[in-house]
Amino acid sequence: MITSTLHATLPSDLQDERLQNRLGLRGIIPGFLDKVRGGDLGALPVVAGLAIIWTVLQILNRGFLSSANLVNLLMESAAVGVIALGIVCVLLVAQIDLSIGSVSGLSSAVLGIAFVTNGWNIWLAVLLAVLSGAAIGWLYGQIFNRFGVPAFVITLAGLLSFLGLQLFVLKGQGTINLPFESPLVYFAQLAFVPAWLSYVMVVAATGSLFLVGYSRARERRAADLSAQATSVIAVQSIALLVGLGFAVWYLNQARGIGWMFVFFVALVLLMHYMLTRTKWGRSVYAVGGNVEAARRAGINVHWIYTSVFMACSTLAAVGGILAASRLAAASQSSGTGDVNLNAIAAAVIGGTSLFGGRGTAFAALLGILVIQSISSGLTLLNLDSSFRFIVTGIVLLLAVTLDSVTRRSRTSHGRA
């Protein structure tokens, strides 16, 4: 009697969610369709888009989905993907950083000068380069919070200023070659995960997914909250095991998985944990959703803005170090060209909203795979780089349009 009365007082959407969870596997499809109708598409659009891009490019060139090309594709994705991960952070609070390319280029210049020219220990040089990025982000936060200058203007000024500083640091040298025997160059070019270890990592990842999901579901049930059925968690874990296992097997037909890409994925998982399981992450989403409401709830909004700017610039510096290591050189052109555009486009294409408050760390991973797939495919087709910009621009426009439409759909669905 009490249970039925309590159930009757629950909101209708929570009742539907609990019903779907009780149905277990039978509730997956209805629950998924309900989310789609409500405008919550998740990663579906970018995954579907990636599948279409791969299919088309494979039809046009039979070598696109070869294991050797996919290994190169993943390795080329890591540096800009790390930079895009920082962009996800600032977009979540509805801000932007236009200087990531210049910051990444400056960090590579600092690395080259400290390590090669001045003979520093390589890890001290790396630390200095990373700290320079963190300091830039802190400076952005102070200007934004204290003077109210829009982030667009602050980071545009940073783009120009730090590009000039990069040129000044490298003045008279132009390009600094990193020794091929250095651990950074080896890590970015020649270090690959042993085949046996790659399978161990897949099993560990899927096992962790199941244990975390099962533990969280138990906690929610103990608190009388809606939770995923164990059967659903098991199916998700098995599907991930099969998918990752096949991907690893296929990549191992060539050189395997590069440690640099593993490092990128590890950063994505760490950021995902920070955003979803910590007070800081919840505060980031709150500020991005409604700044005034977050302030009234006691969140230190100024610190959140400063922290996301610091995270973005720090990751830009890390991306610059990886890019320099990949090329075995730091030059005046490092961080220029389309680095800015690709990093921002990757975050948006991956599903991070320009309006703030919505997106995940996995947006950087999915988005950079889309962009790098376009670049790799068009290169194999011997097409001019102009086509890559055109196609990437169209994909970006479609992603933002879809975000606007789904945002409107969620608003109307919520009102209904």
Secondary structure, 3 states (H helix, E strand, C coil): CHHHHHHHHCCHHHHHHHHHHHHHHHHHHHHHHHHHHCCCCCCHHHHHHHHHHHHHHHHHCCCCCCHHHHHHHHHHHHHHHHHHHHHHHHHHCCCCCCCHHHHHHHHHHHHHHHHHHCCCCHHHHHHHHHHHHHHHHHHHHHHHHHHCCCHHHHHHHHHHHHHHHHHHHCCCCCEEECCCCCHHHHHHHCCECCHHHHHHHHHHHHHHHHHHHHHHHHHHHHCCCCCCCHHHHHHHHHHHHHHHHHHHHHHCCCCCCEHHHHHHHHHHHHHHHHHHHCHHHHHHHHHHHCHHHHHHCCCCHHHHHHHHHHHHHHHHHHHHHHHHHHHCEEECCCCCCCHHHHHHHHHHHCCCCCCCCCCCCHHHHHHHHHHHHHHHHHHHCCCCHHHHHHHHHHHHHHHHHHHHHHHHHHHHHHHC
